[in-house]
Amino acid sequence: MAPDIRENWRVALLIVLLIGSLGAVFVPGVAPVTGSSATAAEGTTNLQYGLQLSGGTRVRAPVVGLTAENVQLPADQQSQNDISQTVAQNLPNTTVSDVRLRVYQNTSDTVEVFTNVTKTQFRSALSEAGVQVRAQDVRDGVTEQTRTAIVDTLSYKVNSLGFSGAEVTVQSTPGGEHFVVVEAPNANVSEVRRLVSSRGNVRVVAYHPANASAQVNHTVLSNEQLQAAQISDPQSQRGVPVVPITLTDSAAQSFANDMKRYGYTREPGVSNCQYPNGTPGNEYCLLNVRDGEVVYSAGMGQDLADSINNGDFMQTKTFVLQTTSMSQARQVAVDLRAGALPAPLDIESGTIYSIDASLAERFKPLSFITGLFAALAVSLVVYLRYGRAKVALPMLVTALSEVAILLGFSSLVGLSLNLSHIAGFIAVIGTGVDDLVIIADEVTTKSVSSERVFQSRFRKAFWIIGGAAATTIIAMSPLAVLSLGDLRGFALVTILGVLVGVLLTRPAYGDILRYLLTDDGK
């Protein structure tokens, strides 16, 4: 008798998911990729590999900063700005952007500083600003909100700059330390180090005469004003790579006023720039500054000066940031779109881990051989245990289908596979077959004459399987939550495999055995 699909819907669903998973793995273009190019397995699958299987670099570093907790801050914005300015003025090498005040409604407020200062200096600066804090309430590190902002910013940057398959996460230790981890497959140490050590703070500085023999700098477009602007894709204008931007009304008005006040819209301010080799007291330059370094310098230009003088600039509000190369222009555009890192990473106190691509390539076939050996070993044990194809063959196919579904899921979500994930897949095969053996032993101990008897025995076995699955999930949950490096990948794959098994593959295997072994199914 042909099987009834309505009674065997779990088997039908398993087949659909299995076909879909194989399509996600092998059909080109089905699964999304991260970064500008796919890191697929030799171009034959959509699987993406982490640095352990493709080579690359991992940087693990704490965030530079101190946090003062349990403080009371005023509610009005002007008072908060005054506190930030006072704290910055009383700390060495600290600007207002390095001080962050966080006001909460239902808990105490916090103040963060993102420079290398001592706790005593920080407390003293807070006291000068009228904020009292106890010594035990000043700790190393930053708030969770700041760490989240760093992860979001770096994630945008690594994906926009073509670090395919890169991941940015936060790892926490039992001692309460927090580290930002950037893992970039197929990237060398210098590339990743340059990425994470740069905050991406872009601003436009007016470099103009103070008197007949001296120059001064004034920021005329801050990083905040540039981030609020509409950022266009980099392009080349008259052979110069530029990033066109459209300023907000307030930023455009402030910029136009500054240009008139500092003399850039009239002679000799127009196009009189030879930075850095010009004559002091006679230069009018607009400097594109990124992280304190001048990316490009140029004069105002007659066209821009005329548009500011006649009011056309306030209609278009367009401005271009000039650079020396197209790659630099792309970097500036990404910095503005992602935003500057709120706090720098302490690379020197962290660790840098790199794997050569040729070594990682050796791990791929070894991982495949390990998985294949596990499957063959399971097949041999199952055959020796039962010696019945109608019991053993569906068991092996069902167990391996769990791995196929997990691989398809990995392709769809763009998971970069590492050795920890491979270990998780092998663990899934083992736990899956264990559960299927429990089912097979329970329903084949005695002859099964009817579907009712089969269902009774299957439910008994399933209660045992459900308890074992719950135990596994509970045991693995701390590893999945605590961000303990590679252990987290192993735990997540194992938990997901157990869920797929309990919710789908184990019941589907039961339906298969019911059809093959009962008189009602024949």
GURONU-631003 format. One record per residue (C-alpha): residue number from 1; x, y, z; residue in three letters. Coordinates in Angstrom, 3 decimals, always signed. Layout:
  num        px        py        pz  residuo
  NUM         X         Y         Z      ALA
...
END
This chain:
  num        px        py        pz  residuo
    1    +0.000    +0.000    +0.000      MET
    2    +1.331    +3.403    -0.963      ALA
    3    +2.159    +5.714    +1.961      PRO
    4    -0.342    +8.443    +2.834      ASP
    5    +1.355   +11.862    +2.674      ILE
    6    -0.992   +13.280    +5.314      ARG
    7    +0.080   +10.605    +7.788      GLU
    8    +3.739   +10.914    +6.805      ASN
    9    +3.987   +14.701    +6.523      TRP
   10    +7.160   +14.724    +8.614      ARG
   11    +8.917   +12.555    +6.054      VAL
   12    +7.675   +14.809    +3.259      ALA
   13    +8.882   +17.892    +5.144      LEU
   14   +12.259   +16.251    +5.734      LEU
   15   +12.612   +15.526    +2.010      ILE
   16   +11.675   +19.121    +1.118      VAL
   17   +14.163   +20.555    +3.617      LEU
   18   +16.858   +18.154    +2.480      LEU
   19   +16.408   +19.148    -1.175      ILE
   20   +16.309   +22.820    -0.230      GLY
   21   +19.455   +22.486    +1.886      SER
   22   +21.361   +20.754    -0.910      LEU
   23   +20.234   +23.529    -3.242      GLY
   24   +21.451   +26.175    -0.772      ALA
   25   +24.827   +24.445    -0.642      VAL
   26   +25.397   +23.598    -4.306      PHE
   27   +23.238   +25.850    -6.528      VAL
   28   +25.190   +28.997    -7.463      PRO
   29   +23.616   +32.252    -6.335      GLY
   30   +21.020   +30.676    -4.032      VAL
   31   +22.733   +31.553    -0.757      ALA
   32   +23.828   +35.102    +0.069      PRO
   33   +27.492   +35.912    +0.628      VAL
   34   +29.133   +38.409    +2.936      THR
   35   +31.658   +40.932    +1.753      GLY
   36   +32.397   +41.802    -1.843      SER
   37   +33.199   +38.265    -2.955      SER
   38   +32.281   +34.752    -1.945      ALA
   39   +34.709   +32.517    -0.103      THR
   40   +33.064   +29.360    -1.316      ALA
   41   +34.626   +25.953    -1.228      ALA
   42   +36.768   +25.825    -4.347      GLU
   43   +33.927   +27.534    -6.228      GLY
   44   +31.789   +24.353    -6.102      THR
   45   +29.585   +25.162    -3.107      THR
   46   +28.104   +28.182    -1.388      ASN
   47   +29.726   +27.300    +1.932      LEU
   48   +31.875   +29.988    +3.470      GLN
   49   +34.932   +29.235    +5.553      TYR
   50   +36.370   +30.955    +8.593      GLY
   51   +40.049   +31.659    +9.009      LEU
   52   +40.808   +28.148   +10.355      GLN
   53   +39.757   +26.649    +7.022      LEU
   54   +40.730   +29.443    +4.641      SER
   55   +43.535   +31.307    +6.391      GLY
   56   +43.325   +34.810    +7.744      GLY
   57   +43.757   +36.934   +10.832      THR
   58   +42.007   +37.270   +14.163      ARG
   59   +42.515   +40.297   +16.397      VAL
   60   +41.283   +40.156   +19.980      ARG
   61   +41.655   +43.374   +21.952      ALA
   62   +40.073   +45.224   +24.878      PRO
   63   +38.537   +48.656   +24.442      VAL
   64   +40.504   +51.643   +25.695      VAL
   65   +38.536   +53.465   +28.356      GLY
   66   +37.341   +53.952   +31.911      LEU
   67   +33.771   +54.030   +33.190      THR
   68   +32.475   +55.888   +36.229      ALA
   69   +29.297   +54.256   +37.497      GLU
   70   +26.652   +55.262   +40.034      ASN
   71   +26.904   +58.974   +39.283      VAL
   72   +24.180   +61.569   +39.119      GLN
   73   +24.047   +63.684   +35.944      LEU
   74   +21.836   +66.683   +35.122      PRO
   75   +18.974   +66.109   +32.723      ALA
   76   +19.454   +69.168   +30.485      ASP
   77   +21.704   +68.886   +27.451      GLN
   78   +23.639   +72.124   +28.028      GLN
   79   +24.770   +71.043   +31.497      SER
   80   +25.861   +67.687   +30.105      GLN
   81   +27.862   +69.458   +27.372      ASN
   82   +29.551   +71.611   +30.008      ASP
   83   +30.526   +68.506   +31.998      ILE
   84   +31.976   +66.827   +28.886      SER
   85   +34.040   +69.907   +28.039      GLN
   86   +35.334   +70.302   +31.596      THR
   87   +36.305   +66.633   +31.871      VAL
   88   +38.081   +66.762   +28.494      ALA
   89   +39.970   +69.930   +29.438      GLN
   90   +41.263   +68.369   +32.643      ASN
   91   +42.538   +65.153   +31.058      LEU
   92   +45.650   +64.821   +28.862      PRO
   93   +45.190   +64.087   +25.136      ASN
   94   +41.407   +64.055   +25.503      THR
   95   +38.786   +65.816   +23.398      THR
   96   +35.080   +66.257   +23.975      VAL
   97   +34.373   +63.365   +21.578      SER
   98   +36.366   +61.091   +23.936      ASP
   99   +33.915   +61.704   +26.787      VAL
  100   +30.515   +60.011   +26.784      ARG
  101   +27.724   +60.719   +29.284      LEU
  102   +24.880   +58.238   +29.564      ARG
  103   +21.730   +59.203   +31.444      VAL
  104   +19.311   +56.415   +32.393      TYR
  105   +15.787   +56.664   +33.705      GLN
  106   +15.646   +53.753   +36.133      ASN
  107   +19.263   +53.372   +37.211      THR
  108   +22.364   +55.401   +37.999      SER
  109   +24.119   +57.306   +35.241      ASP
  110   +27.582   +56.653   +33.808      THR
  111   +30.464   +58.686   +32.401      VAL
  112   +33.010   +57.109   +30.035      GLU
  113   +36.359   +58.376   +28.814      VAL
  114   +38.054   +56.731   +25.839      PHE
  115   +41.716   +57.703   +26.340      THR
  116   +44.645   +56.274   +28.292      ASN
  117   +44.278   +58.075   +31.601      VAL
  118   +44.479   +56.848   +35.173      THR
  119   +41.516   +56.342   +37.452      LYS
  120   +42.817   +59.103   +39.721      THR
  121   +43.007   +61.543   +36.805      GLN
  122   +39.507   +60.597   +35.729      PHE
  123   +38.055   +61.085   +39.202      ARG
  124   +39.824   +64.436   +39.522      SER
  125   +38.453   +65.621   +36.178      ALA
  126   +34.947   +64.549   +37.160      LEU
  127   +35.296   +66.427   +40.435      SER
  128   +36.326   +69.578   +38.548      GLU
  129   +33.124   +69.184   +36.513      ALA
  130   +31.021   +68.891   +39.659      GLY
  131   +30.435   +65.119   +39.377      VAL
  132   +31.262   +63.172   +42.515      GLN
  133   +32.198   +59.510   +42.206      VAL
  134   +33.637   +56.978   +44.635      ARG
  135   +36.946   +55.280   +43.878      ALA
  136   +35.314   +51.826   +43.762      GLN
  137   +32.823   +53.050   +41.143      ASP
  138   +35.524   +53.791   +38.552      VAL
  139   +36.406   +50.664   +36.591      ARG
  140   +38.417   +49.691   +33.555      ASP
  141   +36.507   +49.186   +30.323      GLY
  142   +33.423   +50.709   +28.748      VAL
  143   +29.680   +50.142   +28.850      THR
  144   +27.811   +47.479   +26.929      GLU
  145   +26.252   +50.156   +24.703      GLN
  146   +29.700   +51.333   +23.633      THR
  147   +30.856   +47.789   +22.888      ARG
  148   +27.718   +47.205   +20.808      THR
  149   +28.350   +50.407   +18.856      ALA
  150   +31.953   +49.304   +18.184      ILE
  151   +30.788   +45.895   +16.911      VAL
  152   +28.148   +47.476   +14.648      ASP
  153   +30.623   +50.003   +13.240      THR
  154   +33.388   +47.480   +12.597      LEU
  155   +30.913   +44.992   +11.093      SER
  156   +29.784   +47.584    +8.567      TYR
  157   +33.367   +48.469    +7.725      LYS
  158   +34.667   +44.922    +7.257      VAL
  159   +31.754   +44.039    +4.980      ASN
  160   +31.955   +47.290    +2.989      SER
  161   +35.719   +47.054    +2.495      LEU
  162   +35.599   +43.532    +1.040      GLY
  163   +36.689   +41.377    +3.993      PHE
  164   +34.584   +38.446    +2.836      SER
  165   +33.248   +36.221    +5.595      GLY
  166   +34.568   +38.486    +8.361      ALA
  167   +32.923   +38.487   +11.775      GLU
  168   +33.052   +40.987   +14.634      VAL
  169   +31.976   +39.795   +18.079      THR
  170   +32.455   +40.491   +21.775      VAL
  171   +34.052   +37.833   +23.977      GLN
  172   +33.602   +37.918   +27.731      SER
  173   +35.657   +36.164   +30.383      THR
  174   +34.356   +34.785   +33.693      PRO
  175   +36.364   +37.548   +35.379      GLY
  176   +34.238   +40.242   +33.745      GLY
  177   +36.700   +41.302   +31.041      GLU
  178   +35.366   +42.077   +27.585      HIS
  179   +37.230   +41.833   +24.281      PHE
  180   +36.277   +42.858   +20.775      VAL
  181   +37.208   +40.103   +18.307      VAL
  182   +37.631   +40.748   +14.590      VAL
  183   +38.051   +37.578   +12.525      GLU
  184   +38.819   +38.133    +8.844      ALA
  185   +39.414   +35.141    +6.537      PRO
  186   +41.850   +35.623    +3.644      ASN
  187   +43.235   +38.833    +5.160      ALA
  188   +46.783   +39.461    +6.296      ASN
  189   +47.791   +40.910    +9.649      VAL
  190   +48.595   +44.404    +8.369      SER
  191   +45.166   +44.800    +6.726      GLU
  192   +43.210   +43.798    +9.809      VAL
  193   +45.477   +45.699   +12.170      ARG
  194   +45.044   +48.856   +10.111      ARG
  195   +41.283   +48.400   +10.142      LEU
  196   +40.861   +47.932   +13.890      VAL
  197   +43.446   +50.544   +14.921      SER
  198   +41.708   +53.284   +12.933      SER
  199   +38.756   +55.074   +14.507      ARG
  200   +37.691   +56.618   +11.181      GLY
  201   +37.192   +60.167   +12.482      ASN
  202   +36.926   +62.404    +9.407      VAL
  203   +36.709   +66.200    +9.529      ARG
  204   +37.471   +69.244    +7.403      VAL
  205   +39.912   +71.761    +8.853      VAL
  206   +40.476   +75.344    +7.703      ALA
  207   +44.209   +76.090    +7.757      TYR
  208   +44.516   +79.853    +7.421      HIS
  209   +46.684   +82.824    +8.518      PRO
  210   +46.628   +84.015   +12.118      ALA
  211   +48.994   +86.894   +11.333      ASN
  212   +51.701   +87.699    +8.836      ALA
  213   +53.891   +84.748    +9.919      SER
  214   +51.664   +82.142   +11.546      ALA
  215   +48.837   +79.772   +10.652      GLN
  216   +45.929   +78.408   +12.718      VAL
  217   +43.540   +75.451   +12.364      ASN
  218   +39.779   +75.558   +12.780      HIS
  219   +37.465   +72.589   +12.287      THR
  220   +34.815   +73.809    +9.852      VAL
  221   +33.053   +70.463    +9.272      LEU
  222   +33.117   +68.060   +12.221      SER
  223   +32.811   +64.297   +12.036      ASN
  224   +29.268   +64.544   +13.373      GLU
  225   +28.284   +67.068   +10.681      GLN
  226   +29.794   +64.920    +7.935      LEU
  227   +28.089   +61.760    +9.204      GLN
  228   +24.747   +63.577    +9.142      ALA
  229   +25.322   +64.495    +5.484      ALA
  230   +24.154   +62.456    +2.495      GLN
  231   +27.199   +60.471    +1.344      ILE
  232   +27.495   +59.634    -2.360      SER
  233   +29.686   +56.942    -3.909      ASP
  234   +33.325   +57.910    -4.573      PRO
  235   +34.084   +59.193    -8.059      GLN
  236   +36.788   +60.991    -9.996      SER
  237   +36.518   +64.709   -10.736      GLN
  238   +39.214   +66.220   -12.991      ARG
  239   +41.449   +63.279   -12.166      GLY
  240   +41.055   +63.633    -8.388      VAL
  241   +39.229   +60.900    -6.398      PRO
  242   +36.506   +62.567    -4.325      VAL
  243   +33.601   +61.718    -2.039      VAL
  244   +30.628   +63.990    -2.868      PRO
  245   +28.444   +64.877    +0.108      ILE
  246   +25.287   +66.912    +0.588      THR
  247   +25.386   +68.772    +3.895      LEU
  248   +22.460   +69.422    +6.183      THR
  249   +21.073   +72.963    +6.250      ASP
  250   +22.747   +73.829    +9.555      SER
  251   +26.116   +72.346    +8.561      ALA
  252   +26.050   +74.109    +5.170      ALA
  253   +25.210   +77.458    +6.791      GLN
  254   +27.942   +77.039    +9.412      SER
  255   +30.510   +76.099    +6.750      PHE
  256   +29.574   +79.053    +4.517      ALA
  257   +29.826   +81.472    +7.449      ASN
  258   +33.245   +80.124    +8.452      ASP
  259   +34.571   +80.393    +4.910      MET
  260   +33.536   +84.063    +4.726      LYS
  261   +34.859   +84.847    +8.206      ARG
  262   +38.267   +83.263    +7.601      TYR
  263   +38.693   +84.928    +4.192      GLY
  264   +38.398   +81.902    +1.898      TYR
  265   +35.818   +83.489    -0.423      THR
  266   +37.939   +86.463    -1.463      ARG
  267   +41.504   +87.060    -2.560      GLU
  268   +44.043   +85.948    -1.496      PRO
  269   +42.037   +83.167    +0.120      GLY
  270   +40.857   +81.554    -3.129      VAL
  271   +43.152   +78.732    -4.312      SER
  272   +46.148   +79.974    -2.334      ASN
  273   +47.350   +76.682    -0.849      CYS
  274   +50.738   +74.956    -0.948      GLN
  275   +50.348   +72.871    +2.217      TYR
  276   +52.639   +71.803    +3.848      PRO
  277   +55.427   +73.632    +2.024      ASN
  278   +53.819   +77.041    +1.677      GLY
  279   +54.696   +80.327    +3.316      THR
  280   +53.314   +80.654    +6.872      PRO
  281   +50.864   +83.512    +7.194      GLY
  282   +49.848   +83.294    +3.553      ASN
  283   +48.108   +79.920    +3.105      GLU
  284   +44.369   +79.240    +2.817      TYR
  285   +43.914   +75.468    +2.741      CYS
  286   +41.016   +73.130    +3.388      LEU
  287   +42.430   +69.957    +4.910      LEU
  288   +40.661   +66.595    +4.732      ASN
  289   +41.786   +65.069    +8.042      VAL
  290   +41.258   +61.426    +9.016      ARG
  291   +42.282   +60.283   +12.477      ASP
  292   +44.557   +63.284   +12.867      GLY
  293   +46.380   +62.749    +9.548      GLU
  294   +45.915   +65.018    +6.538      VAL
  295   +44.491   +62.939    +3.700      VAL
  296   +44.377   +65.779    +1.171      TYR
  297   +44.874   +69.548    +1.076      SER
  298   +43.483   +72.012    -1.448      ALA
  299   +42.408   +75.606    -1.786      GLY
  300   +38.830   +76.788    -1.811      MET
  301   +38.505   +77.063    -5.585      GLY
  302   +36.839   +79.925    -7.408      GLN
  303   +33.643   +78.020    -8.239      ASP
  304   +32.934   +77.110    -4.622      LEU
  305   +33.844   +80.601    -3.431      ALA
  306   +31.455   +82.171    -5.953      ASP
  307   +28.634   +79.798    -4.989      SER
  308   +29.046   +80.730    -1.317      ILE
  309   +29.144   +84.459    -2.116      ASN
  310   +26.043   +84.444    -4.356      ASN
  311   +24.031   +82.038    -2.170      GLY
  312   +23.926   +79.117    -4.617      ASP
  313   +25.808   +76.933    -2.135      PHE
  314   +22.882   +77.050    +0.303      MET
  315   +20.621   +75.750    -2.459      GLN
  316   +22.757   +72.722    -3.370      THR
  317   +24.704   +72.282    -0.098      LYS
  318   +27.107   +70.016    -2.019      THR
  319   +30.739   +69.609    -1.075      PHE
  320   +33.468   +67.142    -2.035      VAL
  321   +36.110   +65.518    +0.144      LEU
  322   +39.229   +65.119    -1.956      GLN
  323   +41.674   +62.232    -1.541      THR
  324   +44.858   +60.944    -3.184      THR
  325   +43.508   +57.579    -4.417      SER
  326   +40.238   +55.815    -5.111      MET
  327   +40.899   +53.267    -2.351      SER
  328   +41.348   +56.132    +0.082      GLN
  329   +38.116   +57.710    -1.149      ALA
  330   +36.270   +54.433    -0.542      ARG
  331   +37.755   +54.269    +2.957      GLN
  332   +36.567   +57.805    +3.742      VAL
  333   +33.079   +57.046    +2.412      ALA
  334   +32.844   +53.916    +4.542      VAL
  335   +34.071   +55.830    +7.596      ASP
  336   +31.351   +58.429    +7.170      LEU
  337   +28.586   +55.911    +6.531      ARG
  338   +29.589   +53.613    +9.391      ALA
  339   +30.507   +56.386   +11.801      GLY
  340   +33.687   +56.754   +13.799      ALA
  341   +34.504   +54.165   +16.441      LEU
  342   +33.353   +55.627   +19.761      PRO
  343   +36.459   +54.228   +21.458      ALA
  344   +39.794   +52.833   +20.219      PRO
  345   +40.924   +49.249   +20.716      LEU
  346   +44.043   +48.520   +22.748      ASP
  347   +45.831   +46.408   +20.154      ILE
  348   +49.047   +46.193   +22.190      GLU
  349   +47.229   +44.588   +25.144      SER
  350   +45.351   +42.171   +22.893      GLY
  351   +46.371   +39.202   +20.794      THR
  352   +46.788   +38.754   +17.052      ILE
  353   +46.352   +35.274   +15.597      TYR
  354   +47.106   +34.501   +11.970      SER
  355   +46.906   +31.312    +9.885      ILE
  356   +48.594   +30.986    +6.538      ASP
  357   +46.212   +30.110    +3.700      ALA
  358   +48.302   +27.107    +2.624      SER
  359   +48.098   +25.608    +6.118      LEU
  360   +44.355   +26.238    +6.328      ALA
  361   +43.878   +24.489    +2.978      GLU
  362   +45.238   +21.305    +4.540      ARG
  363   +42.525   +21.408    +7.210      PHE
  364   +39.686   +21.188    +4.659      LYS
  365   +40.366   +17.646    +3.371      PRO
  366   +41.269   +16.520    +6.895      LEU
  367   +37.918   +17.804    +8.159      SER
  368   +36.123   +16.019    +5.327      PHE
  369   +37.994   +12.764    +6.017      ILE
  370   +37.168   +13.032    +9.722      THR
  371   +33.464   +13.483    +9.007      GLY
  372   +33.496   +10.661    +6.458      LEU
  373   +35.254    +8.337    +8.897      PHE
  374   +32.652    +9.146   +11.579      ALA
  375   +29.826    +8.329    +9.147      ALA
  376   +31.468    +5.059    +8.057      LEU
  377   +32.104    +4.038   +11.658      ALA
  378   +28.487    +4.691   +12.535      VAL
  379   +27.353    +2.733    +9.467      SER
  380   +29.439    -0.281   +10.486      LEU
  381   +28.178    -0.268   +14.068      VAL
  382   +24.556    +0.062   +12.980      VAL
  383   +24.898    -2.770   +10.452      TYR
  384   +26.509    -5.061   +13.024      LEU
  385   +23.813    -4.184   +15.554      ARG
  386   +20.762    -4.799   +13.384      TYR
  387   +21.742    -6.551   +10.166      GLY
  388   +18.428    -5.389    +8.685      ARG
  389   +18.531    -2.907    +5.855      ALA
  390   +14.986    -1.646    +6.485      LYS
  391   +16.103    -0.507    +9.975      VAL
  392   +19.749    +0.482    +9.469      ALA
  393   +19.591    +2.262    +6.094      LEU
  394   +16.834    +4.765    +7.028      PRO
  395   +18.718    +5.396   +10.274      MET
  396   +21.917    +6.405    +8.482      LEU
  397   +20.108    +8.481    +5.868      VAL
  398   +18.123   +10.288    +8.559      THR
  399   +21.218   +11.023   +10.662      ALA
  400   +23.204   +12.337    +7.701      LEU
  401   +20.255   +14.442    +6.574      SER
  402   +20.597   +16.433    +9.802      GLU
  403   +24.126   +17.430    +8.779      VAL
  404   +22.921   +18.329    +5.284      ALA
  405   +20.191   +20.561    +6.736      ILE
  406   +22.707   +22.261    +9.036      LEU
  407   +25.055   +22.874    +6.104      LEU
  408   +22.199   +24.378    +4.120      GLY
  409   +21.339   +26.631    +7.052      PHE
  410   +25.011   +27.662    +7.295      SER
  411   +24.981   +28.629    +3.615      SER
  412   +21.790   +30.658    +3.909      LEU
  413   +22.926   +32.677    +6.934      VAL
  414   +26.483   +33.126    +5.636      GLY
  415   +28.086   +31.295    +8.566      LEU
  416   +31.857   +31.073    +8.226      SER
  417   +32.695   +27.465    +9.061      LEU
  418   +35.591   +26.739   +11.389      ASN
  419   +36.934   +23.586   +13.000      LEU
  420   +34.605   +24.089   +15.960      SER
  421   +31.593   +23.891   +13.632      HIS
  422   +32.971   +20.711   +12.032      ILE
  423   +33.283   +19.196   +15.514      ALA
  424   +29.665   +20.192   +16.124      GLY
  425   +28.557   +18.402   +12.946      PHE
  426   +30.320   +15.221   +14.072      ILE
  427   +28.684   +15.524   +17.495      ALA
  428   +25.302   +15.883   +15.774      VAL
  429   +25.887   +12.625   +13.886      ILE
  430   +26.734   +10.852   +17.145      GLY
  431   +23.819   +12.179   +19.194      THR
  432   +21.447   +11.661   +16.266      GLY
  433   +22.333    +8.028   +15.800      VAL
  434   +22.134    +7.473   +19.568      ASP
  435   +18.534    +8.679   +19.557      ASP
  436   +17.656    +6.691   +16.448      LEU
  437   +19.083    +3.544   +18.053      VAL
  438   +16.826    +4.110   +21.068      ILE
  439   +13.838    +4.324   +18.728      ILE
  440   +14.856    +1.257   +16.733      ALA
  441   +15.541    -0.842   +19.854      ASP
  442   +12.225    +0.098   +21.432      GLU
  443   +10.068    -0.686   +18.408      VAL
  444   +11.920    -3.821   +17.241      THR
  445   +12.349    -5.603   +20.582      THR
  446    +9.127    -7.519   +19.929      LYS
  447    +7.098    -8.024   +16.821      SER
  448    +4.976    -5.017   +15.916      VAL
  449    +1.610    -6.119   +14.582      SER
  450    -0.289    -2.842   +14.422      SER
  451    +0.181    +0.894   +14.207      GLU
  452    -1.316    +1.350   +17.672      ARG
  453    +1.342    -0.841   +19.264      VAL
  454    +4.063    +0.929   +17.294      PHE
  455    +2.884    +4.390   +18.365      GLN
  456    +2.833    +3.311   +22.013      SER
  457    +6.411    +2.100   +21.859      ARG
  458    +7.548    +5.112   +19.822      PHE
  459    +6.101    +7.566   +22.351      ARG
  460    +7.964    +5.788   +25.130      LYS
  461   +11.227    +6.078   +23.200      ALA
  462   +10.525    +9.682   +22.307      PHE
  463   +10.142   +10.679   +25.958      TRP
  464   +13.648    +9.315   +26.576      ILE
  465   +14.974   +11.205   +23.523      ILE
  466   +13.284   +14.425   +24.579      GLY
  467   +14.828   +14.233   +28.053      GLY
  468   +18.288   +13.601   +26.572      ALA
  469   +17.858   +16.510   +24.151      ALA
  470   +16.823   +18.869   +26.946      ALA
  471   +19.887   +17.812   +28.949      THR
  472   +22.175   +18.452   +25.986      THR
  473   +20.687   +21.880   +25.309      ILE
  474   +20.977   +22.901   +28.967      ILE
  475   +24.577   +21.690   +29.135      ALA
  476   +25.564   +23.522   +25.944      MET
  477   +23.708   +26.768   +26.662      SER
  478   +26.438   +28.359   +28.833      PRO
  479   +29.000   +27.747   +26.081      LEU
  480   +26.666   +29.348   +23.529      ALA
  481   +25.938   +32.398   +25.683      VAL
  482   +29.272   +33.216   +27.326      LEU
  483   +31.153   +34.041   +24.088      SER
  484   +34.008   +31.660   +24.863      LEU
  485   +35.619   +31.722   +21.437      GLY
  486   +35.507   +28.551   +19.343      ASP
  487   +33.492   +26.721   +22.003      LEU
  488   +30.546   +28.913   +21.137      ARG
  489   +30.487   +27.676   +17.520      GLY
  490   +30.583   +24.066   +18.687      PHE
  491   +27.751   +24.654   +21.166      ALA
  492   +25.521   +26.501   +18.701      LEU
  493   +25.826   +23.819   +16.015      VAL
  494   +25.177   +21.067   +18.552      THR
  495   +22.088   +22.805   +19.971      ILE
  496   +20.701   +23.519   +16.506      LEU
  497   +21.321   +19.912   +15.464      GLY
  498   +19.512   +18.586   +18.542      VAL
  499   +16.532   +20.842   +17.838      LEU
  500   +16.354   +19.752   +14.202      VAL
  501   +16.529   +16.135   +15.326      GLY
  502   +13.866   +16.310   +18.025      VAL
  503   +11.456   +18.444   +16.025      LEU
  504   +11.860   +16.770   +12.634      LEU
  505   +14.273   +13.926   +11.904      THR
  506   +13.487   +11.641   +14.881      ARG
  507    +9.716   +11.782   +14.265      PRO
  508   +10.347   +11.332   +10.531      ALA
  509   +12.432    +8.221   +11.246      TYR
  510    +9.578    +6.933   +13.396      GLY
  511    +7.155    +7.406   +10.491      ASP
  512    +9.506    +5.496    +8.203      ILE
  513    +9.799    +2.575   +10.616      LEU
  514    +6.044    +2.567   +11.159      ARG
  515    +5.491    +2.180    +7.427      TYR
  516    +8.178    -0.488    +7.033      LEU
  517    +7.526    -2.600   +10.120      LEU
  518    +3.794    -2.550   +10.870      THR
  519    +1.147    -4.617    +9.173      ASP
  520    -0.934    -1.455    +8.703      ASP
  521    +1.830    +0.166    +6.719      GLY
  522    +2.383    -2.760    +4.367      LYS
END
